[in-house]
Amino acid sequence: MSNNTAIVEISQTANKFRSSIVLQADNKYIDVKSILGLFTTLVGNQAYELHVHGSDVDEAKAAMAEVFAKHGLNVTVVAE
């Protein structure tokens, strides 16, 4: 997996939605729409939680879960 490809695709996917999409890694919270934030946070074998809030939350959750899984990243979409 090319991490750069994953980061760009995750960010592009997140930016299709109006919802706030935040990745929690340990005690850090990263705006998934920020490529720079992802570059400093995303490392392959870590477990992440994804928090989604907003008007298109269901579509956003499904799309984000799909793109993370495609790149082999361990993310749990948290139901708020």
Secondary structure as the mmCIF struct_conf table of DSSP 4:
data_model
#
loop_
_struct_conf.conf_type_id
_struct_conf.id
_struct_conf.beg_label_comp_id
_struct_conf.beg_label_asym_id
_struct_conf.beg_label_seq_id
_struct_conf.end_label_comp_id
_struct_conf.end_label_asym_id
_struct_conf.end_label_seq_id
HELX_RH_AL_P HELX_RH_AL_P1 ASN A 3 ALA A 14
TURN_TY1_P TURN_TY1_P1 ASN A 15 LYS A 16
BEND BEND1 ARG A 18 SER A 19
STRN STRN1 SER A 20 ALA A 25
TURN_TY1_P TURN_TY1_P2 ASP A 26 ASN A 27
STRN STRN2 LYS A 28 ASP A 31
TURN_TY1_P TURN_TY1_P3 VAL A 32 LYS A 33
HELX_RH_AL_P HELX_RH_AL_P2 ILE A 35 THR A 41
TURN_TY1_P TURN_TY1_P4 GLY A 44 ASN A 45
STRN STRN3 ALA A 47 HIS A 53
BEND BEND2 GLY A 54 GLY A 54
TURN_TY1_P TURN_TY1_P5 SER A 55 ASP A 56
HELX_RH_AL_P HELX_RH_AL_P3 VAL A 57 LYS A 70
TURN_TY1_P TURN_TY1_P6 HIS A 71 GLY A 72
STRN STRN4 ASN A 74 VAL A 78
HELX_LH_PP_P HELX_LH_PP_P1 ALA A 79 ALA A 79
#
